[in-house]
Amino acid sequence: MTPSNWKLAITLFALAACSNPASPEDGLLVSTAVTPSVIRTGERTLIRVTVLNHGKDIVRLDTFSCNGGFEVAFSNGVVVPPWVVCSTRLGEIKNLAPGESYSEEGEWNGYVGSASNIPIYLAPDTYTIRGKFALNGTIVTGRATTVEILP
């Protein structure tokens, strides 16, 4: 290979490496359902997070159930992770074909994680729950829903 061909090959490689991939949100719908949506402190609710690939390409889904598959936000917008037990599916990789969907669900009782790794109950209030999945290596979140915690 001549020096000019090497320069061309390196330039093309650099351009490809620096280009922005298509957004993982294209053709994807992440939805979150909370049942029941009103609980008392310490009661359990079922959270189901579903991703639907309505695009034209296969999407790689990485499960990470230790993070719960959802996040909790206070009314001021501060986001905290839920306190959950790791799933045995942690780290599984699944390919979603066009038109295919995948769901994860689990019970949650209002605990959230803390910096000291000790679970704490959320105080009575209304909280935003947003489902999330790792798709093609990027975290994609869905539309928010709410859960109300009563005393």
ZAVEXTI-284285 format. One line per 10 residues: number of its first residue (from 1); for each residue x, y, z of N, C-alpha, C. Coordinates in pm, 1 decimal. Each point is the difference from the previous one (the first is absolute). Example, Ala and Ser with C-alpha at 12.3 -4.5 7.8 and 13.67 -1.06 7.14 Angstrom:
BEGIN
1	1319.0/-569.0/780.0/-89.0/119.0/0.0/90.0/120.0/0.0  -35.0/105.0/-72.0/82.0/119.0/6.0/-77.0/109.0/73.0
! end
This chain:
BEGIN
1	85.4/-116.7/0.0/-85.4/116.7/0.0/90.4/123.4/0.0  -32.9/96.9/-82.5/81.0/121.5/-9.9/-30.3/90.5/117.8  91.2/94.9/29.8/-24.6/93.6/110.1/-129.6/78.4/-16.5  -34.5/38.8/-122.3/-124.3/76.2/-18.5/-122.4/-87.7/26.7  8.8/-129.1/-33.3/-111.0/-91.6/30.8/-14.7/-19.0/150.8  113.8/-5.6/71.8/-4.4/-11.5/145.7/-67.7/122.5/60.6  37.2/119.1/-50.3/-61.0/123.4/52.0/-150.7/-1.0/-23.4  -41.1/-43.4/-118.7/-142.6/-6.3/-30.6/-70.3/-100.1/91.9  59.9/-116.1/20.4/-59.8/-102.4/85.9/-12.0/50.0/143.6  104.6/65.4/50.8/-2.2/52.3/137.2/-104.7/109.6/13.1
11	-9.8/87.8/-99.6/-99.2/107.4/3.1/-141.5/-57.0/1.6  -26.5/-97.6/-86.1/-133.0/-61.2/-3.7/-32.5/-71.3/130.9  99.6/-68.3/58.4/-20.2/-67.6/128.1/-33.3/101.6/108.9  73.9/111.6/3.5/-23.3/103.2/101.0/-138.8/61.2/-15.8  -41.3/25.4/-122.9/-133.7/55.2/-22.4/-108.1/-96.9/46.0  18.4/-126.5/-28.3/-98.7/-100.1/42.4/-5.3/-11.1/151.7  114.4/6.3/64.8/5.1/-12.5/146.0/-62.5/119.8/68.7  9.5/117.6/-60.0/-50.0/121.7/62.3/-142.9/33.5/-40.5  -56.5/-73.0/-91.9/-134.8/33.1/-44.9/-100.8/-35.1/108.0  -111.6/70.2/-0.1/-104.5/-25.2/98.1/-90.6/-111.0/-49.1
21	-16.6/-106.5/78.5/-91.7/-106.3/-41.7/-143.3/49.5/8.2  -89.3/-70.5/-65.0/-141.9/34.5/8.7/-44.0/-10.2/145.1  -86.5/89.2/39.7/-49.9/1.4/136.3/-72.7/-130.2/30.8  26.4/-61.8/117.1/-68.2/-124.6/33.8/-149.5/20.4/22.0  -42.6/124.3/23.4/-141.5/26.7/20.3/-79.5/-14.2/-129.9  66.5/9.3/-114.5/-69.3/-10.9/-127.9/-65.1/-137.1/-11.0  -130.8/-1.1/-16.3/-70.2/-126.4/-18.3/-22.5/-79.6/126.7  21.5/59.8/116.7/-16.2/-72.3/126.2/-101.3/69.8/88.8  -76.0/-78.7/72.9/-95.2/54.2/95.3/18.8/-73.6/131.7  35.3/73.6/105.0/13.2/-56.6/134.3/-120.1/48.6/80.3
31	-75.4/-92.5/56.8/-116.3/36.9/80.0/13.1/-57.9/140.4  -64.5/66.6/94.7/6.1/-40.4/140.1/-141.3/-4.6/56.2  -33.7/-107.5/68.8/-130.1/-12.8/65.7/22.9/-29.2/147.7  -74.3/69.1/86.0/8.3/-18.7/145.0/-138.9/-41.9/48.2  -8.8/-119.1/64.0/-128.9/-52.3/45.0/12.5/-58.4/140.0  -66.3/52.3/100.3/-81.8/120.3/-3.6/88.4/124.3/2.4  -57.6/112.6/-37.4/79.1/123.5/-6.1/-7.3/80.2/129.4  -80.3/-46.8/95.4/-7.0/62.5/132.7/23.0/-109.9/102.7  102.0/19.0/85.5/32.2/-98.5/103.9/25.7/72.3/131.4  -1.0/-74.7/106.6/39.5/53.3/131.0/147.4/-33.5/21.7
41	65.2/74.0/87.2/141.0/-23.2/29.3/23.3/-147.2/32.4  92.4/-62.8/-71.4/34.8/-139.8/22.0/-79.6/-99.9/-81.5  -112.6/41.5/-59.2/-76.6/-90.9/-85.3/71.9/-18.4/-133.5  -37.4/-105.2/-68.5/64.9/-31.1/-128.2/-86.7/42.9/-117.8  68.7/38.0/-107.0/-64.7/28.3/-127.2/76.3/-75.4/-108.1  -66.8/-31.7/-107.0/63.9/-70.6/-110.8/39.8/101.8/-106.5  126.8/-0.9/-37.4/48.9/89.2/-105.1/39.7/-85.8/-119.1  -60.5/31.0/-113.8/26.3/-73.6/-124.4/54.4/98.8/-102.7  117.6/-31.6/-52.9/64.3/84.1/-101.0/8.3/-81.2/-129.0  -48.2/58.7/-108.4/-4.2/-68.2/-129.4/68.0/86.1/-105.1
51	76.8/-64.1/-86.1/58.0/70.3/-115.3/-54.0/-67.0/-125.8  -43.5/82.1/-94.7/-51.2/-47.5/-128.5/88.6/55.6/-110.5  49.9/-88.2/-83.7/80.0/42.1/-114.9/-94.5/14.3/-118.8  -39.5/123.6/-30.2/-85.5/20.8/-116.5/79.8/62.3/-114.6  132.5/-15.4/8.5/87.7/46.3/-106.7/22.1/-108.7/-103.4  96.9/22.9/-87.5/26.4/-96.8/-106.8/125.7/-82.4/24.4  73.0/30.0/107.9/124.9/-70.2/28.4/-10.7/-82.3/128.0  82.8/-103.4/9.9/12.2/-77.2/123.6/70.8/87.6/103.0  -46.2/-5.7/124.7/57.5/78.4/108.7/51.8/-95.7/106.1  121.4/25.6/53.2/57.5/-82.2/106.3/-45.3/54.6/135.4
61	-58.5/-86.9/78.8/-48.0/35.7/132.7/91.4/-63.8/102.9  57.9/81.3/88.8/83.0/-49.0/110.0/-81.4/14.6/127.5  -24.5/-110.2/71.4/-75.5/9.6/124.7/93.7/42.2/112.4  -53.3/77.6/90.3/78.7/44.3/115.8/-92.5/15.1/119.1  -62.4/-109.2/37.9/-104.3/5.0/101.0/48.6/39.8/138.5  130.8/3.5/25.2/45.7/50.7/129.3/-34.4/147.7/13.9  -16.2/69.2/-110.0/-41.7/139.9/4.3/-151.3/11.9/-2.3  -67.6/-112.1/-1.4/-143.8/0.0/10.9/-76.8/19.2/-128.5  64.1/41.5/-106.6/-72.2/24.3/-123.3/-85.5/125.0/3.9  10.7/76.5/108.9/-73.8/125.8/9.8/72.0/91.8/97.3
71	-40.1/126.3/-2.4/55.0/97.3/93.7/-115.1/74.2/66.1  27.6/56.8/116.1/-100.0/70.7/79.1/44.1/145.3/10.8  -92.7/92.6/-22.1/33.8/142.3/10.7/-91.5/67.4/101.8  61.1/84.5/82.2/-75.0/82.6/93.9/-71.0/110.8/-77.2  -91.1/71.1/65.9/-73.4/108.0/-66.6/92.6/112.8/-46.0  119.3/11.1/62.1/95.4/103.4/-41.9/89.8/-46.6/-114.8  -23.2/-122.2/-50.4/75.6/-50.4/-114.4/121.3/-83.7/34.7  38.8/-6.8/127.3/115.7/-80.0/40.3/-32.6/-147.7/-20.5  88.2/-70.0/-70.5/-20.7/-141.3/-32.8/82.7/-87.7/92.9  -62.0/-105.4/51.1/69.6/-96.7/85.3/-28.5/-140.3/-53.0
81	93.2/-92.6/20.7/-25.9/-137.1/-44.7/-90.1/-71.8/99.3  -83.1/-90.7/-48.1/-79.4/-80.1/93.0/89.9/-99.9/71.0  -42.5/-45.5/115.9/72.1/-106.5/69.3/-62.2/-130.6/-45.4  74.5/-78.7/-75.5/-53.8/-124.7/-54.8/101.1/-111.7/16.9  -49.1/-121.2/-9.9/85.7/-117.9/1.4/38.3/-30.7/-143.8  124.9/-37.1/-21.4/46.8/-29.2/-135.9/-75.8/-116.8/-60.4  -25.5/10.2/-127.1/-66.4/-106.6/-74.7/103.5/-100.4/-47.3  -42.9/-123.9/-16.1/90.6/-101.0/-55.4/24.5/25.2/-148.2  -80.3/89.0/-61.1/18.4/33.4/-141.3/103.3/110.1/-19.6  62.7/44.6/106.6/96.4/108.7/-9.7/105.2/-30.1/-105.6
91	16.3/90.7/-92.9/103.2/-14.0/-101.3/-40.5/-78.6/-122.6  -124.2/-50.1/-2.9/-45.8/-69.3/-120.3/-5.1/96.8/-117.0  26.3/-50.0/-116.8/-12.2/80.9/-121.1/-107.7/-64.2/-85.8  -92.3/81.4/-45.2/-110.5/-48.5/-83.0/-10.6/91.4/-120.7  -21.7/-57.8/-115.0/-22.7/78.5/-120.7/-149.6/12.3/-23.3  -46.7/125.5/-13.2/-140.7/25.6/-28.2/-15.8/25.1/-149.1  -71.5/-86.9/-65.7/-27.0/16.9/-142.7/-107.5/107.3/-18.1  -10.3/57.9/-117.4/-107.2/96.1/-25.3/-136.3/-61.2/34.6  -80.8/75.3/75.5/-131.5/-47.2/42.4/0.5/-78.9/129.2  116.5/-36.0/50.9/9.9/-80.5/121.7/4.6/90.6/122.9
101	-52.4/-51.4/111.8/6.3/73.3/126.4/58.2/-89.9/108.3  44.1/63.3/109.0/57.1/-71.8/113.6/-42.8/74.3/125.9  -36.4/-73.3/104.4/-43.7/61.2/125.4/74.3/-59.5/117.6  18.7/82.4/100.9/48.2/-44.3/130.7/-94.8/58.0/102.4  -29.5/-76.7/103.0/-85.4/51.0/105.6/49.0/-50.0/134.1  -33.9/75.2/101.4/38.5/-38.3/134.0/-74.3/82.5/102.6  -4.0/-51.1/121.1/-64.3/72.7/108.7/96.3/103.1/56.5  -56.1/111.6/44.3/79.6/105.8/62.0/-80.7/54.4/116.6  66.2/24.3/112.6/-72.4/43.2/119.4/37.2/139.8/47.5  51.2/83.6/-87.9/28.7/137.4/37.9/137.8/22.5/57.9
111	83.4/-102.9/3.1/138.5/18.2/42.4/79.3/64.8/-113.1  96.0/83.3/37.3/96.8/51.0/-97.3/139.2/-23.7/55.5  98.2/0.7/-88.2/138.7/-17.0/42.0/52.9/127.2/64.0  113.4/-11.9/65.4/62.7/115.9/63.0/150.4/-9.5/-18.2  68.3/110.6/26.4/145.7/3.0/-14.4/67.1/-100.6/92.5  -62.3/-29.0/113.9/57.5/-95.6/94.7/-43.3/-143.5/-30.0  -67.3/-20.5/-113.9/-45.0/-132.3/-43.0/-99.1/-62.5/97.9  -75.1/85.0/67.7/-104.5/-45.3/91.2/-133.5/44.7/-58.9  -95.2/-91.9/-16.4/-128.2/40.8/-58.0/-78.0/89.5/95.5  -67.4/99.3/-56.8/-83.8/87.9/81.2/-138.3/9.6/-64.8
121	-102.4/11.3/84.7/-135.8/19.1/-50.8/-17.6/143.9/-44.7  -74.6/17.6/-107.3/-36.2/134.4/-42.7/-110.6/52.1/90.5  2.8/129.1/27.2/-104.4/63.6/79.2/-128.3/7.2/-82.7  -114.6/8.2/65.3/-124.7/13.7/-74.7/5.3/120.9/-94.4  -32.5/-23.5/-126.1/2.7/103.8/-103.8/-33.2/-68.4/-132.8  -1.9/76.0/-107.2/-17.2/-55.9/-134.0/135.5/1.9/-69.2  38.8/-113.2/-56.9/130.6/-15.2/-63.6/-17.2/-38.8/-146.5  96.5/39.4/-79.4/0.9/-33.7/-141.9/80.7/-127.2/-19.4  -55.0/-94.2/-74.3/67.4/-125.8/-32.5/22.8/-1.0/-150.9  122.6/-28.2/-40.3/32.9/-2.1/-142.5/77.3/-127.6/-30.8
131	-55.0/-82.5/-89.5/66.8/-122.8/-40.9/122.4/29.4/-84.6  95.7/-93.5/1.5/121.6/19.1/-79.7/55.8/-135.3/-42.0  63.7/0.1/-114.7/68.9/-117.2/-53.1/130.7/45.7/-62.2  97.5/-90.8/-2.9/123.5/25.0/-74.8/-20.2/-61.3/-138.2  -6.2/85.1/-100.7/-24.0/-43.5/-137.0/115.9/44.1/-87.7  62.9/-95.4/-65.6/118.5/28.1/-82.5/105.6/75.7/79.8  10.7/-30.5/130.4/102.8/58.9/84.7/-33.4/137.1/55.6  -119.7/50.8/-22.5/-40.7/131.4/49.1/-125.6/-15.6/84.5  -7.3/72.3/112.6/-118.4/-5.0/84.8/-112.2/79.1/-67.1  -113.7/-64.7/-17.9/-117.5/63.7/-58.5/-109.8/-3.0/105.2
141	-56.7/116.7/30.7/-106.3/7.9/99.5/-133.7/22.7/-68.5  -104.4/-37.2/70.2/-134.5/14.4/-53.6/-73.4/117.3/61.5  -124.1/12.8/-39.2/-84.6/104.1/57.3/-23.7/-30.0/147.0  -19.1/105.8/74.7/-16.8/-13.1/144.1/-143.7/-35.5/36.5  -12.5/-70.6/110.9/-128.4/-22.8/64.1/21.4/32.2/147.8  -101.9/-5.8/80.5/17.5/37.4/140.3/-46.2/-110.7/92.9  53.6/7.3/120.5/-47.0/-83.2/110.0/-16.7/93.6/119.2  -110.3/-15.1/70.0/-24.0/80.7/119.0/17.2/-89.1/121.7  82.1/46.0/93.9/22.0/-73.9/124.4/-72.0/75.0/111.5  -92.0/-69.6/65.0/-77.5/57.2/109.9/62.9/-40.2/133.1
151	-29.3/76.2/107.4/54.2/-37.8/132.0/-55.2/-133.0/48.4
! end
